[in-house]
Amino acid sequence: MKVAITGTLPLPRAQVKSMLEDKGAIVMGSISKHSSFLIMGDTGKYEITSKMKKAHELGVKIITL
């Protein structure tokens, strides 16, 4: 499973990354056609981030927190 993260998360990003990796996920810095999903935290004033846009273009599922 390949996962990317965007936005502000309720936990420190390093902790979320570690939790995902402990479950066998590979945390990627960007979205690709090989991504399983995008975890999206609060994006603040940005309604759409570049990772969100690319996920939509590639049909990658977005999980919002």
PDB file of N, CA, C and O in Angstrom:
ATOM      1  N   MET A   1       0.844  -1.162   0.000  1.00  0.00           N
ATOM      2  CA  MET A   1       0.000   0.000   0.000  1.00  0.00           C
ATOM      3  C   MET A   1       0.894   1.231   0.000  1.00  0.00           C
ATOM      4  O   MET A   1       1.798   1.346   0.827  1.00  0.00           O
ATOM      5  N   LYS A   2       0.644   2.145  -0.921  1.00  0.00           N
ATOM      6  CA  LYS A   2       1.413   3.385  -1.017  1.00  0.00           C
ATOM      7  C   LYS A   2       0.483   4.555  -0.706  1.00  0.00           C
ATOM      8  O   LYS A   2      -0.583   4.695  -1.305  1.00  0.00           O
ATOM      9  N   VAL A   3       0.909   5.392   0.245  1.00  0.00           N
ATOM     10  CA  VAL A   3       0.072   6.447   0.783  1.00  0.00           C
ATOM     11  C   VAL A   3       0.818   7.771   0.724  1.00  0.00           C
ATOM     12  O   VAL A   3       2.033   7.813   0.914  1.00  0.00           O
ATOM     13  N   ALA A   4       0.086   8.859   0.459  1.00  0.00           N
ATOM     14  CA  ALA A   4       0.638  10.204   0.553  1.00  0.00           C
ATOM     15  C   ALA A   4      -0.197  10.982   1.560  1.00  0.00           C
ATOM     16  O   ALA A   4      -1.349  10.634   1.820  1.00  0.00           O
ATOM     17  N   ILE A   5       0.385  12.032   2.125  1.00  0.00           N
ATOM     18  CA  ILE A   5      -0.280  12.842   3.142  1.00  0.00           C
ATOM     19  C   ILE A   5      -0.227  14.298   2.710  1.00  0.00           C
ATOM     20  O   ILE A   5       0.779  14.755   2.168  1.00  0.00           O
ATOM     21  N   THR A   6      -1.334  15.042   2.956  1.00  0.00           N
ATOM     22  CA  THR A   6      -1.348  16.476   2.697  1.00  0.00           C
ATOM     23  C   THR A   6      -2.132  17.163   3.805  1.00  0.00           C
ATOM     24  O   THR A   6      -2.981  16.546   4.448  1.00  0.00           O
ATOM     25  N   GLY A   7      -1.848  18.430   4.024  1.00  0.00           N
ATOM     26  CA  GLY A   7      -2.576  19.212   5.017  1.00  0.00           C
ATOM     27  C   GLY A   7      -2.033  19.033   6.427  1.00  0.00           C
ATOM     28  O   GLY A   7      -1.056  18.319   6.653  1.00  0.00           O
ATOM     29  N   THR A   8      -2.697  19.705   7.375  1.00  0.00           N
ATOM     30  CA  THR A   8      -2.331  19.648   8.781  1.00  0.00           C
ATOM     31  C   THR A   8      -3.089  18.509   9.445  1.00  0.00           C
ATOM     32  O   THR A   8      -4.310  18.413   9.328  1.00  0.00           O
ATOM     33  N   LEU A   9      -2.366  17.656  10.133  1.00  0.00           N
ATOM     34  CA  LEU A   9      -2.959  16.476  10.750  1.00  0.00           C
ATOM     35  C   LEU A   9      -3.168  16.696  12.248  1.00  0.00           C
ATOM     36  O   LEU A   9      -2.524  17.562  12.840  1.00  0.00           O
ATOM     37  N   PRO A  10      -4.066  15.916  12.869  1.00  0.00           N
ATOM     38  CA  PRO A  10      -4.294  16.060  14.309  1.00  0.00           C
ATOM     39  C   PRO A  10      -3.134  15.543  15.167  1.00  0.00           C
ATOM     40  O   PRO A  10      -3.043  15.859  16.354  1.00  0.00           O
ATOM     41  N   LEU A  11      -2.262  14.759  14.568  1.00  0.00           N
ATOM     42  CA  LEU A  11      -1.058  14.245  15.226  1.00  0.00           C
ATOM     43  C   LEU A  11       0.154  14.715  14.439  1.00  0.00           C
ATOM     44  O   LEU A  11       0.016  15.073  13.270  1.00  0.00           O
ATOM     45  N   PRO A  12       1.341  14.726  15.045  1.00  0.00           N
ATOM     46  CA  PRO A  12       2.538  15.089  14.279  1.00  0.00           C
ATOM     47  C   PRO A  12       2.694  14.182  13.053  1.00  0.00           C
ATOM     48  O   PRO A  12       2.456  12.976  13.124  1.00  0.00           O
ATOM     49  N   ARG A  13       3.091  14.776  11.946  1.00  0.00           N
ATOM     50  CA  ARG A  13       3.227  14.040  10.685  1.00  0.00           C
ATOM     51  C   ARG A  13       4.162  12.836  10.837  1.00  0.00           C
ATOM     52  O   ARG A  13       3.882  11.767  10.295  1.00  0.00           O
ATOM     53  N   ALA A  14       5.264  13.000  11.566  1.00  0.00           N
ATOM     54  CA  ALA A  14       6.205  11.889  11.757  1.00  0.00           C
ATOM     55  C   ALA A  14       5.533  10.726  12.483  1.00  0.00           C
ATOM     56  O   ALA A  14       5.811   9.563  12.188  1.00  0.00           O
ATOM     57  N   GLN A  15       4.657  11.035  13.420  1.00  0.00           N
ATOM     58  CA  GLN A  15       3.947   9.982  14.153  1.00  0.00           C
ATOM     59  C   GLN A  15       2.969   9.253  13.235  1.00  0.00           C
ATOM     60  O   GLN A  15       2.868   8.027  13.280  1.00  0.00           O
ATOM     61  N   VAL A  16       2.248  10.011  12.400  1.00  0.00           N
ATOM     62  CA  VAL A  16       1.313   9.393  11.456  1.00  0.00           C
ATOM     63  C   VAL A  16       2.071   8.518  10.467  1.00  0.00           C
ATOM     64  O   VAL A  16       1.653   7.399  10.168  1.00  0.00           O
ATOM     65  N   LYS A  17       3.187   9.033   9.964  1.00  0.00           N
ATOM     66  CA  LYS A  17       4.010   8.262   9.029  1.00  0.00           C
ATOM     67  C   LYS A  17       4.479   6.964   9.672  1.00  0.00           C
ATOM     68  O   LYS A  17       4.409   5.902   9.055  1.00  0.00           O
ATOM     69  N   SER A  18       4.954   7.047  10.907  1.00  0.00           N
ATOM     70  CA  SER A  18       5.427   5.865  11.620  1.00  0.00           C
ATOM     71  C   SER A  18       4.296   4.855  11.826  1.00  0.00           C
ATOM     72  O   SER A  18       4.503   3.654  11.656  1.00  0.00           O
ATOM     73  N   MET A  19       3.120   5.326  12.185  1.00  0.00           N
ATOM     74  CA  MET A  19       1.976   4.443  12.394  1.00  0.00           C
ATOM     75  C   MET A  19       1.609   3.717  11.099  1.00  0.00           C
ATOM     76  O   MET A  19       1.322   2.520  11.114  1.00  0.00           O
ATOM     77  N   LEU A  20       1.619   4.441   9.985  1.00  0.00           N
ATOM     78  CA  LEU A  20       1.298   3.843   8.694  1.00  0.00           C
ATOM     79  C   LEU A  20       2.348   2.810   8.293  1.00  0.00           C
ATOM     80  O   LEU A  20       2.013   1.724   7.820  1.00  0.00           O
ATOM     81  N   GLU A  21       3.615   3.156   8.485  1.00  0.00           N
ATOM     82  CA  GLU A  21       4.699   2.234   8.142  1.00  0.00           C
ATOM     83  C   GLU A  21       4.660   0.979   9.016  1.00  0.00           C
ATOM     84  O   GLU A  21       4.983  -0.114   8.551  1.00  0.00           O
ATOM     85  N   ASP A  22       4.266   1.135  10.275  1.00  0.00           N
ATOM     86  CA  ASP A  22       4.136  -0.024  11.162  1.00  0.00           C
ATOM     87  C   ASP A  22       3.079  -0.997  10.660  1.00  0.00           C
ATOM     88  O   ASP A  22       3.138  -2.191  10.955  1.00  0.00           O
ATOM     89  N   LYS A  23       2.110  -0.486   9.898  1.00  0.00           N
ATOM     90  CA  LYS A  23       1.044  -1.327   9.330  1.00  0.00           C
ATOM     91  C   LYS A  23       1.403  -1.827   7.933  1.00  0.00           C
ATOM     92  O   LYS A  23       0.600  -2.496   7.282  1.00  0.00           O
ATOM     93  N   GLY A  24       2.618  -1.500   7.474  1.00  0.00           N
ATOM     94  CA  GLY A  24       3.085  -2.012   6.188  1.00  0.00           C
ATOM     95  C   GLY A  24       2.962  -1.053   5.021  1.00  0.00           C
ATOM     96  O   GLY A  24       3.285  -1.418   3.891  1.00  0.00           O
ATOM     97  N   ALA A  25       2.503   0.162   5.268  1.00  0.00           N
ATOM     98  CA  ALA A  25       2.355   1.134   4.183  1.00  0.00           C
ATOM     99  C   ALA A  25       3.695   1.772   3.831  1.00  0.00           C
ATOM    100  O   ALA A  25       4.600   1.854   4.661  1.00  0.00           O
ATOM    101  N   ILE A  26       3.799   2.214   2.604  1.00  0.00           N
ATOM    102  CA  ILE A  26       4.927   3.019   2.148  1.00  0.00           C
ATOM    103  C   ILE A  26       4.393   4.440   2.024  1.00  0.00           C
ATOM    104  O   ILE A  26       3.469   4.694   1.252  1.00  0.00           O
ATOM    105  N   VAL A  27       4.976   5.370   2.786  1.00  0.00           N
ATOM    106  CA  VAL A  27       4.518   6.751   2.755  1.00  0.00           C
ATOM    107  C   VAL A  27       5.340   7.497   1.722  1.00  0.00           C
ATOM    108  O   VAL A  27       6.563   7.589   1.827  1.00  0.00           O
ATOM    109  N   MET A  28       4.648   8.030   0.720  1.00  0.00           N
ATOM    110  CA  MET A  28       5.288   8.705  -0.405  1.00  0.00           C
ATOM    111  C   MET A  28       5.183  10.226  -0.241  1.00  0.00           C
ATOM    112  O   MET A  28       4.261  10.722   0.406  1.00  0.00           O
ATOM    113  N   GLY A  29       6.108  10.940  -0.814  1.00  0.00           N
ATOM    114  CA  GLY A  29       6.087  12.396  -0.755  1.00  0.00           C
ATOM    115  C   GLY A  29       5.208  13.025  -1.814  1.00  0.00           C
ATOM    116  O   GLY A  29       4.915  14.219  -1.752  1.00  0.00           O
ATOM    117  N   SER A  30       4.781  12.228  -2.790  1.00  0.00           N
ATOM    118  CA  SER A  30       3.944  12.755  -3.863  1.00  0.00           C
ATOM    119  C   SER A  30       2.952  11.694  -4.317  1.00  0.00           C
ATOM    120  O   SER A  30       3.067  10.522  -3.959  1.00  0.00           O
ATOM    121  N   ILE A  31       1.985  12.120  -5.103  1.00  0.00           N
ATOM    122  CA  ILE A  31       0.953  11.227  -5.639  1.00  0.00           C
ATOM    123  C   ILE A  31       1.409  10.692  -6.991  1.00  0.00           C
ATOM    124  O   ILE A  31       1.976  11.424  -7.802  1.00  0.00           O
ATOM    125  N   SER A  32       1.156   9.412  -7.222  1.00  0.00           N
ATOM    126  CA  SER A  32       1.418   8.828  -8.536  1.00  0.00           C
ATOM    127  C   SER A  32       0.303   7.839  -8.844  1.00  0.00           C
ATOM    128  O   SER A  32      -0.570   7.594  -8.011  1.00  0.00           O
ATOM    129  N   LYS A  33       0.338   7.280 -10.030  1.00  0.00           N
ATOM    130  CA  LYS A  33      -0.688   6.301 -10.401  1.00  0.00           C
ATOM    131  C   LYS A  33      -0.585   5.038  -9.548  1.00  0.00           C
ATOM    132  O   LYS A  33      -1.497   4.211  -9.547  1.00  0.00           O
ATOM    133  N   HIS A  34       0.518   4.892  -8.825  1.00  0.00           N
ATOM    134  CA  HIS A  34       0.725   3.729  -7.968  1.00  0.00           C
ATOM    135  C   HIS A  34       0.246   3.969  -6.532  1.00  0.00           C
ATOM    136  O   HIS A  34       0.291   3.056  -5.708  1.00  0.00           O
ATOM    137  N   SER A  35      -0.208   5.181  -6.229  1.00  0.00           N
ATOM    138  CA  SER A  35      -0.676   5.500  -4.876  1.00  0.00           C
ATOM    139  C   SER A  35      -1.982   4.775  -4.582  1.00  0.00           C
ATOM    140  O   SER A  35      -2.858   4.682  -5.442  1.00  0.00           O
ATOM    141  N   SER A  36      -2.106   4.263  -3.364  1.00  0.00           N
ATOM    142  CA  SER A  36      -3.339   3.606  -2.928  1.00  0.00           C
ATOM    143  C   SER A  36      -4.366   4.637  -2.496  1.00  0.00           C
ATOM    144  O   SER A  36      -5.544   4.535  -2.837  1.00  0.00           O
ATOM    145  N   PHE A  37      -3.904   5.649  -1.731  1.00  0.00           N
ATOM    146  CA  PHE A  37      -4.788   6.733  -1.338  1.00  0.00           C
ATOM    147  C   PHE A  37      -4.012   7.915  -0.796  1.00  0.00           C
ATOM    148  O   PHE A  37      -2.814   7.822  -0.527  1.00  0.00           O
ATOM    149  N   LEU A  38      -4.711   9.028  -0.641  1.00  0.00           N
ATOM    150  CA  LEU A  38      -4.170  10.268  -0.090  1.00  0.00           C
ATOM    151  C   LEU A  38      -4.892  10.545   1.217  1.00  0.00           C
ATOM    152  O   LEU A  38      -6.122  10.569   1.256  1.00  0.00           O
ATOM    153  N   ILE A  39      -4.139  10.755   2.283  1.00  0.00           N
ATOM    154  CA  ILE A  39      -4.721  11.157   3.557  1.00  0.00           C
ATOM    155  C   ILE A  39      -4.672  12.680   3.596  1.00  0.00           C
ATOM    156  O   ILE A  39      -3.606  13.280   3.461  1.00  0.00           O
ATOM    157  N   MET A  40      -5.846  13.303   3.783  1.00  0.00           N
ATOM    158  CA  MET A  40      -5.932  14.757   3.728  1.00  0.00           C
ATOM    159  C   MET A  40      -6.372  15.320   5.068  1.00  0.00           C
ATOM    160  O   MET A  40      -7.480  15.055   5.535  1.00  0.00           O
ATOM    161  N   GLY A  41      -5.487  16.102   5.683  1.00  0.00           N
ATOM    162  CA  GLY A  41      -5.820  16.829   6.893  1.00  0.00           C
ATOM    163  C   GLY A  41      -6.359  18.205   6.520  1.00  0.00           C
ATOM    164  O   GLY A  41      -6.725  18.440   5.369  1.00  0.00           O
ATOM    165  N   ASP A  42      -6.406  19.100   7.477  1.00  0.00           N
ATOM    166  CA  ASP A  42      -6.889  20.464   7.248  1.00  0.00           C
ATOM    167  C   ASP A  42      -5.952  21.174   6.272  1.00  0.00           C
ATOM    168  O   ASP A  42      -4.733  21.163   6.449  1.00  0.00           O
ATOM    169  N   THR A  43      -6.526  21.784   5.254  1.00  0.00           N
ATOM    170  CA  THR A  43      -5.713  22.483   4.256  1.00  0.00           C
ATOM    171  C   THR A  43      -5.731  23.989   4.462  1.00  0.00           C
ATOM    172  O   THR A  43      -5.217  24.733   3.626  1.00  0.00           O
ATOM    173  N   GLY A  44      -6.314  24.448   5.562  1.00  0.00           N
ATOM    174  CA  GLY A  44      -6.318  25.873   5.874  1.00  0.00           C
ATOM    175  C   GLY A  44      -6.992  26.688   4.806  1.00  0.00           C
ATOM    176  O   GLY A  44      -8.112  26.381   4.399  1.00  0.00           O
ATOM    177  N   LYS A  45      -6.327  27.722   4.349  1.00  0.00           N
ATOM    178  CA  LYS A  45      -6.927  28.625   3.356  1.00  0.00           C
ATOM    179  C   LYS A  45      -6.935  28.031   1.949  1.00  0.00           C
ATOM    180  O   LYS A  45      -7.574  28.575   1.049  1.00  0.00           O
ATOM    181  N   TYR A  46      -6.227  26.916   1.758  1.00  0.00           N
ATOM    182  CA  TYR A  46      -6.174  26.300   0.437  1.00  0.00           C
ATOM    183  C   TYR A  46      -7.286  25.273   0.308  1.00  0.00           C
ATOM    184  O   TYR A  46      -7.298  24.278   1.033  1.00  0.00           O
ATOM    185  N   GLU A  47      -8.209  25.501  -0.596  1.00  0.00           N
ATOM    186  CA  GLU A  47      -9.305  24.564  -0.780  1.00  0.00           C
ATOM    187  C   GLU A  47      -8.831  23.312  -1.509  1.00  0.00           C
ATOM    188  O   GLU A  47      -9.297  22.208  -1.229  1.00  0.00           O
ATOM    189  N   ILE A  48      -7.908  23.490  -2.441  1.00  0.00           N
ATOM    190  CA  ILE A  48      -7.402  22.360  -3.220  1.00  0.00           C
ATOM    191  C   ILE A  48      -5.879  22.438  -3.239  1.00  0.00           C
ATOM    192  O   ILE A  48      -5.306  23.440  -3.666  1.00  0.00           O
ATOM    193  N   THR A  49      -5.233  21.381  -2.776  1.00  0.00           N
ATOM    194  CA  THR A  49      -3.775  21.331  -2.819  1.00  0.00           C
ATOM    195  C   THR A  49      -3.340  20.633  -4.111  1.00  0.00           C
ATOM    196  O   THR A  49      -4.154  19.997  -4.781  1.00  0.00           O
ATOM    197  N   SER A  50      -2.083  20.753  -4.449  1.00  0.00           N
ATOM    198  CA  SER A  50      -1.588  20.103  -5.670  1.00  0.00           C
ATOM    199  C   SER A  50      -1.711  18.582  -5.559  1.00  0.00           C
ATOM    200  O   SER A  50      -1.977  17.910  -6.555  1.00  0.00           O
ATOM    201  N   LYS A  51      -1.522  18.037  -4.359  1.00  0.00           N
ATOM    202  CA  LYS A  51      -1.663  16.588  -4.181  1.00  0.00           C
ATOM    203  C   LYS A  51      -3.126  16.173  -4.378  1.00  0.00           C
ATOM    204  O   LYS A  51      -3.399  15.128  -4.967  1.00  0.00           O
ATOM    205  N   MET A  52      -4.063  16.989  -3.887  1.00  0.00           N
ATOM    206  CA  MET A  52      -5.487  16.680  -4.074  1.00  0.00           C
ATOM    207  C   MET A  52      -5.840  16.694  -5.556  1.00  0.00           C
ATOM    208  O   MET A  52      -6.538  15.806  -6.046  1.00  0.00           O
ATOM    209  N   LYS A  53      -5.361  17.692  -6.250  1.00  0.00           N
ATOM    210  CA  LYS A  53      -5.652  17.814  -7.681  1.00  0.00           C
ATOM    211  C   LYS A  53      -5.120  16.602  -8.440  1.00  0.00           C
ATOM    212  O   LYS A  53      -5.819  16.020  -9.269  1.00  0.00           O
ATOM    213  N   LYS A  54      -3.883  16.233  -8.148  1.00  0.00           N
ATOM    214  CA  LYS A  54      -3.282  15.091  -8.837  1.00  0.00           C
ATOM    215  C   LYS A  54      -4.012  13.790  -8.485  1.00  0.00           C
ATOM    216  O   LYS A  54      -4.198  12.935  -9.351  1.00  0.00           O
ATOM    217  N   ALA A  55      -4.426  13.635  -7.222  1.00  0.00           N
ATOM    218  CA  ALA A  55      -5.170  12.443  -6.817  1.00  0.00           C
ATOM    219  C   ALA A  55      -6.467  12.335  -7.614  1.00  0.00           C
ATOM    220  O   ALA A  55      -6.826  11.255  -8.083  1.00  0.00           O
ATOM    221  N   HIS A  56      -7.169  13.461  -7.766  1.00  0.00           N
ATOM    222  CA  HIS A  56      -8.406  13.459  -8.554  1.00  0.00           C
ATOM    223  C   HIS A  56      -8.120  13.065 -10.004  1.00  0.00           C
ATOM    224  O   HIS A  56      -8.834  12.248 -10.585  1.00  0.00           O
ATOM    225  N   GLU A  57      -7.073  13.652 -10.579  1.00  0.00           N
ATOM    226  CA  GLU A  57      -6.722  13.354 -11.971  1.00  0.00           C
ATOM    227  C   GLU A  57      -6.412  11.877 -12.184  1.00  0.00           C
ATOM    228  O   GLU A  57      -6.753  11.307 -13.220  1.00  0.00           O
ATOM    229  N   LEU A  58      -5.760  11.259 -11.191  1.00  0.00           N
ATOM    230  CA  LEU A  58      -5.337   9.862 -11.313  1.00  0.00           C
ATOM    231  C   LEU A  58      -6.357   8.871 -10.759  1.00  0.00           C
ATOM    232  O   LEU A  58      -6.172   7.659 -10.872  1.00  0.00           O
ATOM    233  N   GLY A  59      -7.427   9.382 -10.164  1.00  0.00           N
ATOM    234  CA  GLY A  59      -8.448   8.495  -9.596  1.00  0.00           C
ATOM    235  C   GLY A  59      -8.029   7.844  -8.294  1.00  0.00           C
ATOM    236  O   GLY A  59      -8.514   6.766  -7.952  1.00  0.00           O
ATOM    237  N   VAL A  60      -7.116   8.502  -7.554  1.00  0.00           N
ATOM    238  CA  VAL A  60      -6.665   7.982  -6.270  1.00  0.00           C
ATOM    239  C   VAL A  60      -7.658   8.406  -5.181  1.00  0.00           C
ATOM    240  O   VAL A  60      -8.042   9.573  -5.108  1.00  0.00           O
ATOM    241  N   LYS A  61      -8.065   7.470  -4.350  1.00  0.00           N
ATOM    242  CA  LYS A  61      -9.029   7.742  -3.280  1.00  0.00           C
ATOM    243  C   LYS A  61      -8.440   8.722  -2.275  1.00  0.00           C
ATOM    244  O   LYS A  61      -7.263   8.630  -1.928  1.00  0.00           O
ATOM    245  N   ILE A  62      -9.269   9.673  -1.803  1.00  0.00           N
ATOM    246  CA  ILE A  62      -8.862  10.661  -0.813  1.00  0.00           C
ATOM    247  C   ILE A  62      -9.598  10.379   0.485  1.00  0.00           C
ATOM    248  O   ILE A  62     -10.824  10.276   0.503  1.00  0.00           O
ATOM    249  N   ILE A  63      -8.846  10.253   1.571  1.00  0.00           N
ATOM    250  CA  ILE A  63      -9.429  10.052   2.901  1.00  0.00           C
ATOM    251  C   ILE A  63      -9.234  11.346   3.672  1.00  0.00           C
ATOM    252  O   ILE A  63      -8.103  11.791   3.870  1.00  0.00           O
ATOM    253  N   THR A  64     -10.336  11.951   4.108  1.00  0.00           N
ATOM    254  CA  THR A  64     -10.236  13.202   4.858  1.00  0.00           C
ATOM    255  C   THR A  64     -10.319  12.930   6.356  1.00  0.00           C
ATOM    256  O   THR A  64     -11.022  12.028   6.812  1.00  0.00           O
ATOM    257  N   LEU A  65      -9.580  13.738   7.099  1.00  0.00           N
ATOM    258  CA  LEU A  65      -9.584  13.619   8.571  1.00  0.00           C
ATOM    259  C   LEU A  65     -10.383  14.751   9.169  1.00  0.00           C
ATOM    260  O   LEU A  65     -10.511  14.838  10.390  1.00  0.00           O
TER     261      LEU A  65
END
